[in-house]
Amino acid sequence: MRKTTQRIKDAFDNGQSLTVNNTRTDGTSVYLFGNEIVRRDANGKVYATLAGWNTVTTRERVNGITGLNFHQVNHEPLLDGKSVDSSEWIAVQ
């Protein structure tokens, strides 16, 4: 996990605000280049999305913060081997 991701993850997990380079959290959501990629709802449930950007950095941030397994094959986004819409919000178990 990249240092930026670890720092943002720690702040998000603790409900704290932090900005590191191109990533920021307000303690409730995480944003990469201004796009919301992770959010926690009022009940504490966490959701994640690639926000339409199936990039190495987006996948690394989401995977590092949530523990999900986004990856790609032939430029198609996959989650645990199954095709996903890169704009879809996924509930984290």
KAJOSUL-V320277 format. One record per backbone hydrogen bond with DSSP energy under -1.0 kcal/mol. CO is the residue of the C=O (numbers start at 0). NH is the residue of the N-H. Records with the same first field share a line. If there is no record, write none. Layout:
CO->NH, NH
//
This chain:
1->5
2->6
3->7
4->8
5->9
6->10
7->11
8->12
9->13
10->15
11->14
17->24
19->22
21->32
22->19
23->30
24->17
27->39
28->25
29->36, 37
30->23
31->34
34->31
36->48
37->29
38->46
40->43
44->40
45->91
46->38
47->89
49->52
52->54
54->58
55->59
56->60
57->61
58->62
59->63
60->64
61->65
62->66
68->79
70->77
72->75
75->72
76->83
77->70
78->81
81->78
84->87
85->51
89->47
//
